[in-house]
Structures are given as structure tokens and as C-alpha cells.
Amino acid sequence: MTKPPFRFLAVEGPIGAGKTSLARRLAERLGAEPLLEQPAENPFLGRFYQDMARFALPTQLFFLFQRMRQMEPLAQSDLFARPMVADFLIDKDPLFARITLSSDELALYQRIYDSLRPQAPAPDLVVYLQASPATLIERVKRRGAGYERGISDQYLTLLAEGYARFFYHYDAAPVLIVNSENLNFVARDADLELLLDRMRGMRSRREFFNRG
């Protein structure tokens, strides 16, 4: 089977959407290098979910510096390097900041973001995984990661809404919007193949994939 001609893919979606699992599967299936967020490395994250007002800024800045470091290889593109599949899109980083930071903190964060953002290429395609807040809440509770136990239902709902607004306006790369409610890319190979077919067959810069 012919592989899609993607050099850089990004999988995005709110916490619980399944972006990391899908990024791993796509990287394996396409012979690509996975580029994955490392939330467990953030020493502020657990405290952030317990006291957002106090720990939002250090949590956000840690993730910003981490993501910038991870994006450096893409800013120095090598035509002979392996394709890359990331489970994050650097352009969406301010989304979290707008939800959690005060106005003064947000202004500081934005200055740092603008000064550090690498000149990395836009992805060839962004796969944006959507799910209802109720589904996100259920998935996060079911997997029970230690640092996620303090996540509130309200925060997950705000994230889902924030992602929807962000991708409504995002136009830096083609976007395949996937309703992940009835898809399981880890347990069902057929679902993964359906997704790959839709990725190959995209004809416009914004398309939808929904399996009822």
C-alpha cells in the first residue's frame, strides 16, 4: 500500500481525545519518527490541577520551553530525515494560556512566546480529534494518570470549547477534523486504515471525518 506523502503530521485535540495514541500508531504505520509531548516531565503540572491560579504561569512556561526545544529539529529541516508525527501543534500553545492566565501573566507569556517561536514549517496536515466534553471526562477518569486526577470537569469543557474556537480560525495548514466518538485507532486497525484513506484523499484544506 502506498504511503501518504506526508513529511510532517500533527495530531491535535483536547486532553482525552486520544492524540498521543493516534500519533504513535501513525508514526508506526508510516515509518515516521514520533514527536511526543512529555507532560510527566513538568514538575508544576500536578500542583496546577490543584491550584490553577497559583501554578498556571510556571506550568505554561515549562510546556512552552519544552515544546520549543522539541520543535528545533523541524526548524532545521533535513530533506533526508525521516517523516515526523507530533502529538502537538506549536501554534495552539497560547490556547491554554488564554484559559488559565491572568491578563498580566498572559501579556508576559505572549511576549515570551513571540520571541521564542521557532521558524518551523507548518505541518503537511493537522489531524484534529474532536470529542464531547462528557467523552473527554470519561476517558480521563478511566485512564487515571496520576497528574490528571485533579483535572476538573469544567476545565475539560473549557478546553474542548477552546480547541473548537482555535481550529475554526486556524488556516496555516490543511486540517482533517475527526469526530473520535465512535473510532478506536488503537484497538481497531480498520479504523486506522479508514483514517489513512481519508488523509490520502483530502482535496481541500479543511475536511471532516465522522463515523456514525
ROMIMI-118352 format. One record per residue (C-alpha): residue number from 1; chain; x, z, y. Coordinates in pm, whole numbers, plus 50000, padded with zeros to 5 digits. Layout:
// residues N
{resi NUM	chain A	xx X	zz Z	yy Y} .
...
//
This chain:
// residues 212
{resi 1	chain A	xx 50000	zz 50000	yy 50000} .
{resi 2	chain A	xx 50136	zz 49905	yy 50342} .
{resi 3	chain A	xx 50223	zz 50196	yy 50566} .
{resi 4	chain A	xx 50078	zz 50206	yy 50917} .
{resi 5	chain A	xx 50335	zz 50103	yy 51181} .
{resi 6	chain A	xx 50349	zz 50444	yy 51346} .
{resi 7	chain A	xx 50678	zz 50589	yy 51467} .
{resi 8	chain A	xx 50534	zz 50898	yy 51633} .
{resi 9	chain A	xx 50199	zz 51054	yy 51544} .
{resi 10	chain A	xx 50049	zz 51369	yy 51693} .
{resi 11	chain A	xx 49773	zz 51572	yy 51526} .
{resi 12	chain A	xx 49582	zz 51800	yy 51760} .
{resi 13	chain A	xx 49287	zz 52035	yy 51765} .
{resi 14	chain A	xx 49200	zz 52398	yy 51833} .
{resi 15	chain A	xx 49308	zz 52689	yy 51614} .
{resi 16	chain A	xx 49139	zz 52649	yy 51275} .
{resi 17	chain A	xx 49085	zz 52272	yy 51299} .
{resi 18	chain A	xx 49346	zz 52203	yy 51028} .
{resi 19	chain A	xx 49604	zz 52018	yy 51235} .
{resi 20	chain A	xx 49913	zz 52164	yy 51069} .
{resi 21	chain A	xx 49782	zz 52098	yy 50718} .
{resi 22	chain A	xx 49696	zz 51740	yy 50810} .
{resi 23	chain A	xx 50030	zz 51684	yy 50985} .
{resi 24	chain A	xx 50211	zz 51794	yy 50668} .
{resi 25	chain A	xx 50002	zz 51564	yy 50450} .
{resi 26	chain A	xx 50050	zz 51266	yy 50681} .
{resi 27	chain A	xx 50425	zz 51324	yy 50702} .
{resi 28	chain A	xx 50448	zz 51337	yy 50322} .
{resi 29	chain A	xx 50225	zz 51034	yy 50276} .
{resi 30	chain A	xx 50406	zz 50823	yy 50538} .
{resi 31	chain A	xx 50762	zz 50932	yy 50460} .
{resi 32	chain A	xx 50787	zz 51086	yy 50807} .
{resi 33	chain A	xx 50958	zz 51392	yy 50948} .
{resi 34	chain A	xx 50714	zz 51679	yy 51021} .
{resi 35	chain A	xx 50750	zz 51842	yy 51361} .
{resi 36	chain A	xx 50550	zz 52164	yy 51341} .
{resi 37	chain A	xx 50478	zz 52449	yy 51577} .
{resi 38	chain A	xx 50623	zz 52785	yy 51476} .
{resi 39	chain A	xx 50373	zz 53045	yy 51602} .
{resi 40	chain A	xx 50521	zz 53321	yy 51387} .
{resi 41	chain A	xx 50841	zz 53299	yy 51597} .
{resi 42	chain A	xx 50657	zz 53406	yy 51911} .
{resi 43	chain A	xx 50716	zz 53782	yy 51949} .
{resi 44	chain A	xx 50432	zz 53815	yy 52202} .
{resi 45	chain A	xx 50155	zz 53646	yy 52004} .
{resi 46	chain A	xx 50014	zz 53942	yy 51815} .
{resi 47	chain A	xx 50009	zz 54152	yy 52132} .
{resi 48	chain A	xx 49849	zz 53864	yy 52322} .
{resi 49	chain A	xx 49545	zz 53866	yy 52094} .
{resi 50	chain A	xx 49510	zz 54242	yy 52154} .
{resi 51	chain A	xx 49563	zz 54233	yy 52533} .
{resi 52	chain A	xx 49540	zz 53881	yy 52676} .
{resi 53	chain A	xx 49565	zz 53974	yy 53043} .
{resi 54	chain A	xx 49895	zz 54154	yy 52990} .
{resi 55	chain A	xx 50068	zz 53919	yy 52748} .
{resi 56	chain A	xx 49927	zz 53576	yy 52834} .
{resi 57	chain A	xx 50218	zz 53466	yy 53054} .
{resi 58	chain A	xx 50510	zz 53558	yy 52822} .
{resi 59	chain A	xx 50319	zz 53416	yy 52525} .
{resi 60	chain A	xx 50255	zz 53089	yy 52706} .
{resi 61	chain A	xx 50609	zz 53054	yy 52835} .
{resi 62	chain A	xx 50759	zz 53123	yy 52492} .
{resi 63	chain A	xx 50546	zz 52845	yy 52342} .
{resi 64	chain A	xx 50633	zz 52613	yy 52630} .
{resi 65	chain A	xx 51008	zz 52660	yy 52580} .
{resi 66	chain A	xx 50969	zz 52627	yy 52203} .
{resi 67	chain A	xx 50773	zz 52302	yy 52229} .
{resi 68	chain A	xx 51010	zz 52158	yy 52486} .
{resi 69	chain A	xx 51303	zz 52226	yy 52254} .
{resi 70	chain A	xx 51122	zz 52063	yy 51964} .
{resi 71	chain A	xx 51046	zz 51755	yy 52173} .
{resi 72	chain A	xx 51410	zz 51694	yy 52274} .
{resi 73	chain A	xx 51487	zz 51458	yy 51982} .
{resi 74	chain A	xx 51194	zz 51237	yy 52084} .
{resi 75	chain A	xx 51323	zz 51220	yy 52441} .
{resi 76	chain A	xx 51637	zz 51058	yy 52297} .
{resi 77	chain A	xx 51462	zz 50809	yy 52072} .
{resi 78	chain A	xx 51664	zz 50656	yy 51790} .
{resi 79	chain A	xx 51519	zz 50331	yy 51662} .
{resi 80	chain A	xx 51663	zz 50401	yy 51317} .
{resi 81	chain A	xx 51535	zz 50758	yy 51288} .
{resi 82	chain A	xx 51252	zz 50847	yy 51053} .
{resi 83	chain A	xx 50897	zz 50839	yy 51188} .
{resi 84	chain A	xx 50771	zz 51172	yy 51323} .
{resi 85	chain A	xx 50440	zz 51354	yy 51273} .
{resi 86	chain A	xx 50382	zz 51650	yy 51507} .
{resi 87	chain A	xx 50108	zz 51910	yy 51493} .
{resi 88	chain A	xx 50104	zz 51941	yy 51870} .
{resi 89	chain A	xx 50088	zz 51726	yy 52181} .
{resi 90	chain A	xx 50306	zz 51850	yy 52466} .
{resi 91	chain A	xx 50056	zz 51720	yy 52724} .
{resi 92	chain A	xx 49798	zz 51972	yy 52608} .
{resi 93	chain A	xx 50020	zz 52276	yy 52667} .
{resi 94	chain A	xx 49861	zz 52355	yy 53006} .
{resi 95	chain A	xx 49519	zz 52372	yy 52837} .
{resi 96	chain A	xx 49595	zz 52719	yy 52703} .
{resi 97	chain A	xx 49743	zz 52828	yy 53035} .
{resi 98	chain A	xx 49426	zz 52739	yy 53223} .
{resi 99	chain A	xx 49219	zz 52955	yy 52987} .
{resi 100	chain A	xx 49438	zz 53263	yy 52980} .
{resi 101	chain A	xx 49644	zz 53289	yy 53301} .
{resi 102	chain A	xx 49553	zz 53426	yy 53642} .
{resi 103	chain A	xx 49574	zz 53186	yy 53935} .
{resi 104	chain A	xx 49918	zz 53311	yy 54043} .
{resi 105	chain A	xx 50050	zz 53301	yy 53687} .
{resi 106	chain A	xx 49909	zz 52953	yy 53637} .
{resi 107	chain A	xx 50083	zz 52828	yy 53952} .
{resi 108	chain A	xx 50414	zz 52967	yy 53824} .
{resi 109	chain A	xx 50360	zz 52824	yy 53478} .
{resi 110	chain A	xx 50274	zz 52480	yy 53620} .
{resi 111	chain A	xx 50595	zz 52470	yy 53825} .
{resi 112	chain A	xx 50800	zz 52553	yy 53517} .
{resi 113	chain A	xx 50610	zz 52301	yy 53304} .
{resi 114	chain A	xx 50654	zz 52023	yy 53560} .
{resi 115	chain A	xx 51028	zz 52090	yy 53591} .
{resi 116	chain A	xx 51096	zz 52107	yy 53217} .
{resi 117	chain A	xx 50868	zz 51846	yy 53068} .
{resi 118	chain A	xx 51091	zz 51603	yy 52875} .
{resi 119	chain A	xx 51061	zz 51229	yy 52918} .
{resi 120	chain A	xx 50943	zz 51194	yy 52561} .
{resi 121	chain A	xx 50750	zz 50883	yy 52458} .
{resi 122	chain A	xx 50374	zz 50904	yy 52424} .
{resi 123	chain A	xx 50257	zz 50910	yy 52062} .
{resi 124	chain A	xx 50160	zz 50584	yy 51898} .
{resi 125	chain A	xx 49839	zz 50764	yy 51804} .
{resi 126	chain A	xx 49682	zz 51108	yy 51850} .
{resi 127	chain A	xx 49450	zz 51231	yy 51576} .
{resi 128	chain A	xx 49222	zz 51487	yy 51741} .
{resi 129	chain A	xx 49043	zz 51712	yy 51493} .
{resi 130	chain A	xx 48710	zz 51848	yy 51611} .
{resi 131	chain A	xx 48506	zz 52129	yy 51457} .
{resi 132	chain A	xx 48228	zz 52353	yy 51582} .
{resi 133	chain A	xx 48321	zz 52698	yy 51711} .
{resi 134	chain A	xx 48138	zz 52852	yy 51413} .
{resi 135	chain A	xx 48354	zz 52650	yy 51172} .
{resi 136	chain A	xx 48674	zz 52740	yy 51355} .
{resi 137	chain A	xx 48582	zz 53109	yy 51350} .
{resi 138	chain A	xx 48506	zz 53099	yy 50978} .
{resi 139	chain A	xx 48829	zz 52918	yy 50892} .
{resi 140	chain A	xx 49049	zz 53153	yy 51096} .
{resi 141	chain A	xx 48891	zz 53459	yy 50940} .
{resi 142	chain A	xx 48921	zz 53311	yy 50590} .
{resi 143	chain A	xx 49292	zz 53239	yy 50612} .
{resi 144	chain A	xx 49362	zz 53582	yy 50761} .
{resi 145	chain A	xx 49706	zz 53519	yy 50913} .
{resi 146	chain A	xx 49843	zz 53848	yy 51045} .
{resi 147	chain A	xx 49897	zz 53738	yy 51405} .
{resi 148	chain A	xx 49548	zz 53579	yy 51414} .
{resi 149	chain A	xx 49350	zz 53890	yy 51321} .
{resi 150	chain A	xx 49299	zz 53981	yy 51684} .
{resi 151	chain A	xx 49156	zz 53642	yy 51785} .
{resi 152	chain A	xx 48807	zz 53682	yy 51927} .
{resi 153	chain A	xx 48516	zz 53451	yy 51859} .
{resi 154	chain A	xx 48485	zz 53400	yy 52235} .
{resi 155	chain A	xx 48846	zz 53280	yy 52263} .
{resi 156	chain A	xx 48800	zz 53025	yy 51983} .
{resi 157	chain A	xx 48484	zz 52899	yy 52153} .
{resi 158	chain A	xx 48670	zz 52861	yy 52485} .
{resi 159	chain A	xx 48949	zz 52673	yy 52307} .
{resi 160	chain A	xx 48706	zz 52430	yy 52144} .
{resi 161	chain A	xx 48548	zz 52362	yy 52483} .
{resi 162	chain A	xx 48888	zz 52326	yy 52649} .
{resi 163	chain A	xx 49004	zz 52073	yy 52391} .
{resi 164	chain A	xx 48686	zz 51870	yy 52435} .
{resi 165	chain A	xx 48742	zz 51855	yy 52812} .
{resi 166	chain A	xx 49109	zz 51770	yy 52774} .
{resi 167	chain A	xx 49054	zz 51478	yy 52538} .
{resi 168	chain A	xx 48761	zz 51349	yy 52740} .
{resi 169	chain A	xx 49014	zz 51266	yy 53013} .
{resi 170	chain A	xx 49330	zz 51203	yy 52805} .
{resi 171	chain A	xx 49442	zz 50838	yy 52814} .
{resi 172	chain A	xx 49820	zz 50845	yy 52767} .
{resi 173	chain A	xx 49792	zz 50730	yy 52404} .
{resi 174	chain A	xx 49527	zz 50597	yy 52164} .
{resi 175	chain A	xx 49307	zz 50874	yy 52023} .
{resi 176	chain A	xx 49119	zz 50888	yy 51693} .
{resi 177	chain A	xx 48860	zz 51166	yy 51729} .
{resi 178	chain A	xx 48784	zz 51309	yy 51385} .
{resi 179	chain A	xx 48491	zz 51532	yy 51301} .
{resi 180	chain A	xx 48659	zz 51754	yy 51042} .
{resi 181	chain A	xx 48349	zz 51950	yy 50939} .
{resi 182	chain A	xx 48300	zz 51760	yy 50612} .
{resi 183	chain A	xx 48657	zz 51646	yy 50548} .
{resi 184	chain A	xx 48927	zz 51824	yy 50347} .
{resi 185	chain A	xx 49259	zz 51645	yy 50383} .
{resi 186	chain A	xx 49444	zz 51899	yy 50168} .
{resi 187	chain A	xx 49217	zz 51918	yy 49863} .
{resi 188	chain A	xx 49076	zz 51565	yy 49863} .
{resi 189	chain A	xx 49316	zz 51271	yy 49855} .
{resi 190	chain A	xx 49022	zz 51036	yy 49908} .
{resi 191	chain A	xx 48957	zz 51193	yy 50249} .
{resi 192	chain A	xx 49320	zz 51139	yy 50348} .
{resi 193	chain A	xx 49303	zz 50775	yy 50242} .
{resi 194	chain A	xx 48983	zz 50726	yy 50441} .
{resi 195	chain A	xx 49160	zz 50864	yy 50747} .
{resi 196	chain A	xx 49462	zz 50638	yy 50694} .
{resi 197	chain A	xx 49232	zz 50337	yy 50668} .
{resi 198	chain A	xx 49071	zz 50430	yy 50999} .
{resi 199	chain A	xx 49412	zz 50479	yy 51159} .
{resi 200	chain A	xx 49523	zz 50134	yy 51042} .
{resi 201	chain A	xx 49202	zz 49971	yy 51151} .
{resi 202	chain A	xx 49187	zz 50101	yy 51508} .
{resi 203	chain A	xx 49115	zz 49823	yy 51755} .
{resi 204	chain A	xx 49059	zz 50023	yy 52075} .
{resi 205	chain A	xx 49229	zz 50317	yy 52241} .
{resi 206	chain A	xx 48951	zz 50564	yy 52158} .
{resi 207	chain A	xx 48756	zz 50566	yy 51834} .
{resi 208	chain A	xx 48557	zz 50815	yy 51629} .
{resi 209	chain A	xx 48565	zz 50905	yy 51261} .
{resi 210	chain A	xx 48275	zz 51104	yy 51121} .
{resi 211	chain A	xx 48182	zz 51156	yy 50758} .
{resi 212	chain A	xx 47833	zz 51293	yy 50719} .
//
